[in-house]
Amino acid sequence: MNEDSTGGGPSVPGSQWYDADAGPLVRPYAMTGGRTKPGPSNVRFDLIALVVVDDDPPGPAEEYLLGPEHRSLLALCRAETQSVAELSADADLPVGVVRVLLGDLLESGFVRVSRPVPPAQLPDERILREVIDGLRAL
């Protein structure tokens, strides 16, 4: 067996939780408590869904109980409305992790999510052209 880098004895392959260049490493499943689905309601977050801080969020005492990743996402949402994809990129977290964390924040009342309009519910192009033609006729 190899000696570990601290000189504290033999090391087991794969037992180091850090990368010499990157620093400490936290596995994604540790951030989500091993969960892969966002909350008990299993809400689905589209990549383009917009996330904003709720107008009446829980108090600072409840926010203090959140993990650092939850607080990071809240800080990003406070700065500006962002999509799930943008939050993932800005927080440097995998999208799956962000979805689980957003599910926690949504169920706790910290954020609101605006889901995109499904394509089937968008106005027909023909109707939009008729409206444009009607406006031009004015």
URKA-V942713 format. One record per residue. N is the residue number from 1. RES is the residue in one letter. SS is DSSP state (a for helix, b for strand, c for the rest). PHI is phi as a letter, one per 40 degrees, with the letter a starting at -180 (999 if undefined). D_FIRST is the distance of its C-alpha to the first C-alpha in whole Angstrom. Layout:
N;RES;SS;PHI;D_FIRST  N;RES;SS;PHI;D_FIRST
This chain:
1;M;c;999;0  2;N;b;c;4  3;E;b;c;7  4;D;c;c;9  5;S;c;c;13  6;T;c;c;14  7;G;c;g;13  8;G;c;c;13  9;G;c;h;9  10;P;b;c;6  11;S;b;b;7  12;V;c;c;7  13;P;c;d;9  14;G;c;g;12  15;S;c;c;12  16;Q;c;c;14  17;W;c;b;18  18;Y;b;a;19  19;D;b;b;19  20;A;c;d;20  21;D;c;c;23  22;A;c;c;25  23;G;b;g;24  24;P;b;d;23  25;L;c;b;23  26;V;c;b;25  27;R;c;c;25  28;P;a;d;28  29;Y;a;c;28  30;A;a;c;28  31;M;a;c;31  32;T;c;b;33  33;G;c;g;32  34;G;c;g;30  35;R;c;c;34  36;T;c;b;35  37;K;c;b;39  38;P;c;c;41  39;G;c;g;42  40;P;c;c;44  41;S;c;c;47  42;N;c;f;45  43;V;c;c;47  44;R;c;b;46  45;F;c;b;46  46;D;c;c;47  47;L;c;c;45  48;I;c;c;49  49;A;c;c;50  50;L;b;c;51  51;V;b;b;49  52;V;b;b;51  53;V;b;c;51  54;D;c;c;53  55;D;c;c;57  56;D;c;b;56  57;P;c;c;52  58;P;c;d;51  59;G;c;c;51  60;P;a;c;49  61;A;a;c;48  62;E;a;c;46  63;E;a;c;45  64;Y;a;c;43  65;L;c;c;41  66;L;c;c;40  67;G;c;c;36  68;P;a;c;36  69;E;a;c;36  70;H;a;d;39  71;R;a;c;41  72;S;a;c;40  73;L;a;c;41  74;L;a;c;44  75;A;a;c;45  76;L;a;c;45  77;C;a;c;47  78;R;a;c;50  79;A;a;c;50  80;E;c;a;51  81;T;c;c;51  82;Q;b;b;48  83;S;b;c;47  84;V;a;d;44  85;A;a;c;43  86;E;a;c;44  87;L;a;c;42  88;S;a;c;39  89;A;a;c;39  90;D;a;c;40  91;A;a;c;38  92;D;c;f;35  93;L;c;b;34  94;P;c;c;34  95;V;a;d;37  96;G;a;c;36  97;V;a;c;35  98;V;a;c;38  99;R;a;c;40  100;V;a;c;38  101;L;a;c;39  102;L;a;c;42  103;G;a;c;43  104;D;a;c;42  105;L;a;c;44  106;L;a;c;47  107;E;a;c;47  108;S;a;c;47  109;G;c;g;50  110;F;c;c;49  111;V;b;b;49  112;R;b;b;52  113;V;b;b;51  114;S;b;c;54  115;R;c;c;53  116;P;c;c;54  117;V;c;c;58  118;P;c;c;57  119;P;a;d;59  120;A;a;c;61  121;Q;a;c;63  122;L;c;c;63  123;P;c;c;67  124;D;c;c;68  125;E;a;d;68  126;R;a;c;72  127;I;a;c;73  128;L;a;c;71  129;R;a;c;73  130;E;a;c;77  131;V;a;c;76  132;I;a;c;75  133;D;a;c;79  134;G;a;c;80  135;L;a;c;79  136;R;a;c;80  137;A;a;c;84  138;L;c;c;84
